Amino acid sequence: MRKINSVSWQARLRLLVLTFLGLAIALMINFPFWAVAQTPNSNTASNIIDPSTSINQTLIRPSNGSELRGIWLTNIDSDVLLSTQRLQQAIRRLKRLNFNTIYPTVWNGGYTLYPSKVAQSSFGVAIDPIPQLQNRDMLAESIKFGHEQNLTVIPWFEYGLMSEEGSELVRQHPDWVTSRRDGSKLFLHGELNQHRLVWLNPAHPEVQKLLIDLIVEVVTKYDIDGIQLDDHFGMPSELGYDDYTIALYKREHFGRLPPEDFKNPEWMNWRASKLTSLMRKISKSVRAIKPNCLISLSPNPKEFSYNKYLQDWYGWVYSGLIDELIVQVYRDDIDNFKIELERPELQEVRQRIPVAVGILTGLRIQSVDMRQIKGQVKMARELALDGFSFFFYETLGNRDASFESLFFTPAIRPDLRNIASK
């Protein structure tokens, strides 16, 4: 009997060691640049979730039939937008799975993904030069296929004020790029630092004109349901020390230079106000052309958005500048996920506009367990949020049956008219 107990104890010890090693390996995997900003306390997409959120557990359903079920379609690590046939098949699949909203990217790396007269006039390139986008209008196709399936189509200006360093936009207009106090401008991202990124200056009138004109072009030319900006519609808070911004600050501060500390509260507030001014101009321009066009925003949580990107989305909601909020909460730990969803500011703004959560379904370098996805959907429903959007299409993988179990019946999108009925 003693010998059997000894063997059993050793087996349990080996199992514990192997489990620990597995978790340690998982923790060594990092998110790429477009997700790392949303995971300040975690660097793994492994499944860390309460057993009560197992796949077989019955999920809470929206009480009034309205629920945002969105998904982002990007050309980064995905080819869904790079073929007319593939795009049509994807949209039919999403309809079958009872999604109701798609967010196809239209602005990425300093280029438009649709043929743009504004881009042509501004920096000489009408559409991203990759071969798969030539001789077609991806956005027009997305709208046609999406509306045929009764999906809401909201073009996503994915890169916002960010651009690849080598883009024609940056080569033509280097003075539009802002910098750190030491004069450096570059941000390196990706496993091999292959993404060399810079940020356009939101206070520069020509930068403002480009973004407003691009958005107005899309709103005017296409039968869209809305437009979306995200966390890249901001500026890293260490930036703002370019010549134009310094001169502007001095004019508005009796000749004083900006503080050396980029975290100085007044300096932060002043730069954030320039971004808010741009957001106000965009909102006014869109509503003047198409009053019913939704203005959607997909930022990081409130404090991170402001401290990292000078983005005051909380103020934008109360100023009536946006109609829909999808907060990116890319967390692997269900407790941390719940903490973000229970933030008081989310509960406040939910009384004004629909508020949903961005859920990570995977990345090119790693997958996210379906139990984690289902647990987060369940949590969002328990807390009565207005829905979710998944990042991103390619990482749905071969899991149609699992997503069908999440969305077993169709649902209408929440909007200002039906959120009050919850």
C-alpha positions in Angstrom: 0.0 0.0 0.0 2.8 2.4 0.9 4.5 1.7 -2.5 1.4 2.4 -4.4 1.0 5.7 -2.6 4.6 6.7 -3.4 4.1 6.0 -7.1 0.8 8.0 -7.1 2.6 10.9 -5.4 5.4 10.9 -7.9 3.0 10.8 -10.8 1.2 13.8 -9.4 4.4 15.7 -9.0 5.5 15.0 -12.6 2.1 16.2 -13.8 2.4 19.4 -11.8 5.9 20.1 -13.2 4.7 19.5 -16.8 1.8 21.8 -16.3 4.0 24.5 -14.9 6.4 24.2 -17.8 3.6 24.4 -20.2 2.3 27.6 -18.7 5.9 29.1 -18.6 6.3 28.4 -22.3 2.9 30.0 -23.1 4.0 33.1 -21.1 7.0 33.6 -23.4 4.8 34.2 -26.4 4.2 37.9 -27.1 1.3 39.6 -28.9 2.3 41.5 -32.1 2.1 45.3 -32.1 -1.6 45.7 -32.9 -2.6 43.7 -29.8 0.1 44.4 -27.2 -1.2 47.8 -26.4 -4.4 46.2 -25.1 -2.6 43.7 -22.8 -0.6 45.8 -20.3 -0.9 43.1 -17.6 -0.5 40.0 -19.8 1.5 38.7 -22.7 -0.2 35.4 -23.5 -3.4 34.3 -25.1 -3.5 31.0 -23.3 -6.7 29.8 -21.7 -6.8 31.0 -18.1 -10.5 30.9 -17.2 -12.8 29.8 -14.5 -14.2 26.2 -14.9 -17.7 27.6 -14.7 -17.3 29.1 -18.2 -16.8 25.7 -19.8 -18.0 25.2 -23.4 -21.0 23.0 -22.4 -22.5 25.6 -20.0 -25.6 27.3 -21.2 -24.8 30.9 -22.3 -26.9 33.9 -21.2 -28.7 35.5 -24.1 -29.5 39.1 -24.8 -32.9 39.9 -23.3 -34.4 42.1 -26.0 -33.0 40.5 -29.1 -30.5 43.2 -29.9 -26.8 42.4 -29.8 -23.8 43.8 -31.7 -22.1 40.8 -33.3 -19.2 42.3 -35.2 -15.9 41.2 -36.7 -12.9 43.1 -38.1 -11.7 42.3 -41.6 -8.1 43.4 -42.1 -5.3 42.8 -44.6 -2.7 42.2 -41.9 -2.1 38.5 -41.6 -5.3 37.9 -43.5 -6.2 37.5 -47.2 -10.0 37.8 -46.8 -10.0 41.3 -48.5 -7.6 40.3 -51.2 -10.0 38.4 -53.5 -13.5 39.2 -54.6 -14.5 35.5 -54.4 -12.9 35.1 -50.9 -14.6 38.2 -49.6 -18.0 37.1 -50.9 -17.6 33.6 -49.4 -16.5 35.1 -46.0 -19.5 37.4 -45.8 -21.9 34.6 -46.6 -20.3 32.5 -43.9 -20.6 35.4 -41.4 -24.3 35.7 -42.2 -24.7 31.9 -41.7 -23.1 32.2 -38.3 -25.5 35.0 -37.4 -23.0 37.9 -37.3 -24.7 41.3 -38.1 -21.8 43.7 -38.6 -18.5 43.8 -40.5 -15.7 46.3 -40.1 -13.5 46.1 -43.3 -10.3 48.1 -43.1 -10.0 50.9 -45.6 -6.9 52.8 -44.4 -3.8 50.9 -43.5 -0.1 51.7 -43.5 -0.5 55.1 -45.1 -2.6 53.9 -48.0 -6.3 53.5 -48.8 -7.6 50.0 -49.7 -10.2 51.5 -52.1 -9.5 53.7 -55.1 -9.3 57.2 -53.6 -9.2 60.6 -55.4 -8.3 62.2 -52.1 -5.2 59.9 -51.6 -4.2 60.4 -55.3 -4.4 64.2 -54.9 -2.7 64.3 -51.5 0.3 62.0 -52.0 0.0 60.5 -55.5 -1.2 57.0 -54.8 -4.9 56.2 -55.2 -4.8 52.7 -53.7 -2.5 50.5 -51.8 -0.1 49.1 -54.4 -0.4 45.4 -53.5 -1.5 43.5 -56.7 -4.6 41.9 -55.1 -6.3 45.3 -54.7 -5.7 46.6 -58.3 -8.5 46.9 -60.8 -11.2 46.4 -58.1 -13.0 48.3 -55.4 -12.8 46.2 -52.3 -15.0 48.6 -50.3 -17.7 48.6 -52.9 -17.6 44.8 -52.9 -17.8 44.7 -49.1 -20.9 46.9 -49.1 -22.6 45.0 -52.0 -22.0 41.6 -50.5 -22.7 42.7 -46.9 -26.0 44.4 -47.7 -27.1 41.4 -49.8 -26.8 39.5 -46.5 -28.4 42.2 -44.4 -25.2 42.9 -42.6 -24.2 46.4 -41.4 -21.1 47.6 -43.1 -18.9 50.1 -41.3 -15.5 50.9 -43.0 -12.7 50.9 -40.5 -9.9 53.5 -40.7 -7.5 51.1 -39.0 -4.3 53.0 -39.0 -5.8 56.3 -38.0 -2.9 58.8 -37.5 -0.3 56.0 -37.8 1.7 55.2 -41.0 4.5 53.0 -42.2 7.7 55.0 -42.4 8.3 54.0 -46.0 4.8 54.9 -47.3 4.5 57.4 -50.1 2.5 59.6 -47.8 5.4 60.0 -45.4 7.9 60.4 -48.2 5.8 63.2 -49.8 5.0 64.9 -46.4 7.8 64.3 -43.9 6.8 67.6 -42.1 3.5 66.0 -41.2 5.2 63.5 -38.9 5.6 64.3 -35.2 8.5 63.3 -33.0 9.8 62.7 -29.4 11.7 65.3 -27.5 15.0 63.9 -28.7 13.9 64.2 -32.3 13.3 60.5 -32.9 10.1 59.5 -34.7 10.2 55.7 -35.3 8.3 52.9 -33.6 9.5 49.4 -34.3 7.1 46.5 -34.1 6.8 42.9 -35.2 8.8 39.8 -34.4 11.6 41.1 -36.8 10.9 44.8 -36.3 9.5 44.7 -39.8 6.9 47.4 -39.0 8.6 50.8 -39.0 5.9 53.1 -37.9 5.6 56.9 -37.5 2.7 59.1 -36.4 1.1 62.0 -38.2 0.6 65.2 -36.2 -3.1 65.6 -35.3 -2.6 69.4 -34.7 -1.2 69.9 -38.2 -3.9 71.4 -40.5 -2.8 69.4 -43.5 -3.0 66.2 -41.6 -6.5 67.1 -40.3 -7.5 67.9 -43.9 -6.3 64.6 -45.2 -8.2 62.5 -42.6 -11.4 64.6 -42.8 -11.3 64.4 -46.6 -10.8 60.7 -46.7 -13.7 60.1 -44.3 -15.9 62.5 -46.2 -15.0 60.8 -49.4 -16.1 57.4 -48.1 -19.3 58.8 -46.5 -20.2 60.6 -49.7 -19.2 58.0 -52.3 -20.4 54.8 -50.7 -23.6 53.5 -49.3 -22.1 52.8 -45.9 -23.8 52.4 -42.5 -21.1 54.2 -40.5 -17.3 54.8 -40.2 -15.0 53.5 -37.4 -11.9 54.9 -35.8 -9.9 53.0 -33.2 -6.9 53.3 -30.8 -4.6 54.4 -33.6 -6.7 57.6 -33.9 -4.5 59.1 -31.3 -0.9 59.9 -30.7 1.6 58.2 -28.3 2.0 60.6 -25.4 5.8 60.9 -25.8 5.2 62.6 -29.1 4.4 66.2 -29.9 7.9 67.8 -30.0 8.0 68.5 -33.7 8.6 72.0 -34.9 5.0 72.7 -35.9 3.6 71.7 -32.6 6.2 73.5 -30.5 5.6 76.7 -32.5 1.8 76.3 -32.0 2.2 75.7 -28.3 4.4 78.8 -27.9 1.8 81.0 -29.8 -0.8 79.8 -27.3 1.4 80.1 -24.2 3.0 83.5 -24.4 6.2 82.1 -26.0 6.8 79.4 -23.4 8.2 76.1 -24.6 6.4 72.8 -24.0 7.3 71.0 -20.8 10.3 68.6 -21.0 8.2 66.0 -19.2 5.8 64.5 -21.7 3.6 63.4 -18.8 3.1 66.9 -17.6 -0.7 67.2 -17.0 -1.2 70.5 -18.8 0.9 69.5 -21.7 -1.0 66.2 -21.9 -4.3 68.1 -21.8 -3.3 70.6 -24.4 -2.2 67.9 -26.9 -5.3 65.8 -26.2 -7.5 68.9 -26.9 -6.0 69.1 -30.4 -7.0 65.5 -31.0 -10.5 66.2 -29.7 -10.7 69.2 -32.0 -10.0 66.9 -34.9 -12.6 64.4 -33.7 -15.1 67.2 -33.5 -14.4 68.3 -37.1 -14.8 64.7 -38.3 -18.1 64.3 -36.5 -19.5 67.5 -37.8 -18.4 66.8 -41.4 -20.0 63.3 -41.3 -23.3 64.4 -39.8 -23.6 67.2 -42.3 -23.4 64.8 -45.2 -25.2 61.8 -43.8 -26.9 62.4 -40.4 -27.7 58.7 -39.9 -24.2 57.5 -40.5 -22.9 55.9 -37.3 -19.6 57.1 -35.9 -18.0 54.1 -34.2 -14.9 54.1 -32.0 -12.9 51.1 -30.9 -10.4 52.4 -28.3 -8.5 50.9 -25.3 -9.9 51.3 -21.8 -10.3 54.8 -20.6 -7.1 55.5 -18.6 -4.9 53.7 -20.9 -6.3 55.5 -23.9 -5.6 58.9 -22.4 -2.2 58.2 -20.8 -0.9 56.3 -23.8 -2.6 57.9 -26.8 -4.0 61.2 -25.5 -7.4 59.9 -26.6 -10.3 61.3 -24.4 -13.1 59.0 -25.7 -15.0 59.5 -22.4 -15.3 63.2 -23.2 -16.2 62.5 -26.8 -19.2 60.4 -25.7 -20.5 63.2 -23.5 -19.9 65.7 -26.3 -22.0 63.7 -28.7 -19.2 63.0 -31.1 -19.6 59.2 -31.3 -22.5 56.8 -31.6 -21.0 53.5 -30.7 -18.2 52.4 -28.5 -16.4 49.0 -28.7 -13.7 48.9 -26.0 -10.8 46.6 -26.9 -10.3 44.3 -23.9 -7.8 41.8 -25.0 -7.2 39.9 -21.8 -6.7 36.2 -21.3 -7.5 36.2 -17.6 -11.3 36.2 -17.0 -11.0 38.2 -13.7 -9.0 40.9 -15.4 -11.5 40.9 -18.3 -14.4 41.3 -15.9 -12.7 44.2 -14.0 -12.4 46.1 -17.3 -16.0 45.5 -18.2 -17.2 46.7 -14.7 -15.3 50.0 -14.9 -17.7 52.8 -13.8 -17.1 54.9 -16.9 -18.4 52.0 -19.1 -21.5 51.8 -17.0 -22.0 55.6 -17.3 -21.6 55.9 -21.1 -23.9 52.9 -21.6 -26.7 55.2 -20.7 -25.9 57.3 -23.7 -24.7 55.0 -26.5 -24.3 51.3 -27.2 -21.2 49.9 -25.6 -19.7 46.6 -26.7 -16.4 44.8 -26.0 -13.6 43.8 -28.4 -12.7 40.2 -27.9 -9.5 38.6 -29.2 -10.1 35.4 -31.2 -6.5 34.8 -32.1 -3.3 36.1 -33.8 -1.1 34.8 -36.5 1.5 33.6 -34.1 -0.9 31.9 -31.7 -4.5 30.8 -31.2 -7.0 31.6 -28.5 -8.8 28.7 -26.9 -12.6 28.6 -27.7 -13.3 28.2 -24.0 -11.8 31.6 -23.4 -13.8 33.2 -26.2 -17.0 31.6 -24.9 -16.3 32.6 -21.4 -15.7 36.2 -22.4 -18.9 36.3 -24.4 -20.8 34.9 -21.5 -19.3 37.5 -19.2 -20.2 40.4 -21.5 -23.8 39.1 -21.6 -24.0 38.6 -17.8 -22.9 42.3 -17.4 -25.6 43.3 -20.0 -23.2 44.9 -22.5 -24.5 45.6 -26.0 -22.5 43.0 -27.7 -19.0 42.3 -29.0 -16.7 42.4 -32.0 -14.0 39.8 -32.7 -10.5 40.5 -33.8 -10.1 39.2 -36.4 -11.8 37.2 -39.3 -8.9 34.9 -40.1 -8.7 33.6 -36.6 -12.2 32.2 -36.6 -10.5 29.2 -38.0 -12.4 26.0 -38.5 -14.7 26.6 -35.5 -18.0 27.3 -37.2 -19.9 25.0 -34.9 -18.6 26.7 -31.8 -19.5 30.2 -33.0 -22.9 28.9 -34.1 -23.5 27.8 -30.5 -22.8 31.4 -29.4 -25.2 32.9 -31.9 -27.8 30.3 -32.4 -30.4 32.8 -33.5 -30.1 36.1 -35.4 -30.0 39.4 -33.6 -30.5 43.0 -34.6 -27.8 45.6 -33.9 -28.3 47.8 -30.8 -28.6 51.5 -31.5 -29.8 54.6 -29.7 -33.4 53.6 -30.4 -33.3 50.1 -28.8 -30.7 50.2 -26.1 -33.3 51.8 -23.8 -35.4 48.7 -23.9 -32.8 46.6 -22.1 
